Amino acid sequence: MTVTFSACSAPGDGLEAVLAFTTDEPVAWIGADRYRQESAAHNYRPEWSWFAVRDGQPVGRALWWGGADASIPSTLDDVVVAVSDPDERVAIASGLITAGAESFGTLPEWIVDVAVDWESDPRAVAAVGWRADAARAAGLTRMTERVSVVWTPASDVPSPAASSGLTFRGGADDEFLDLFRRVTVGSLDAHTQATVAQLGPSGTAADDLAFYRSLPGSCDDWRIAADPDGLTVGFVLATRTAYDAAISYIGVLPQHRGRGVVDALLAEGLRVHDAAGEPRVVATTDAANTPMRRAFERAGFTVTKRRIVFNS
């Protein structure tokens, strides 16, 4: 049977078919209430909500998310396919992703949230497995596992910033551009490594600066740290996601790593958000980035979930 792929052309046109999909797989997926809430904020849209039809029946859906003012989506949040044959499931999912990407003119990353202990659950392993196959078939060939963490004021603001001897200040774009470039050396972050391989350190720095400036929040909350001799040692970006306050980036210059600078930078970012009365602060890091994961633990962050990210 031929499978066709199309977007909802207008609210209500095929939308109920999209929202009718559910799954019992142990991965995060978007329910009807969440969709309607995000749609009201213009983060989900009919033209970003696609479904697959076979023999007149909807058999799959894909939901992309973007900022309220965005012209194209930034992430693929959800793919649900209601067929039992494994090969057909992969083909339908990859077809949805490819059709959407051709329409948008870009191939956004696909985010799949799973439980902290997902690897011990065979059903979760299977759910991630077929999605990984579909991602590769659609051109999302790089898979990274990340750890999502959260901090609340009940954890207390960690103190290393006060005892480190570091001082903190804001900075201009050209300073941050230079720092983004310098911290690419020896970075353990998979995205940074891949971007450097593609764009080089300077191109990666420009890409990073543009991305983080596009996030909600104020660049006045970005901090550069200097040691008692006045030497710059690193920086931290206290920003926001669409939903929460966030620590989006911590960079320690290569020659200053392994000296506890990361703890002071993290503490400063938390101090900025705590002073603003933020009720929670979120962050993510690669599962393979052990030093950063341990820094979050020391600062009182709690692991909430794992995040599988498929990129091109």
Disulfide bonds with the S-S distance in Angstrom:
none
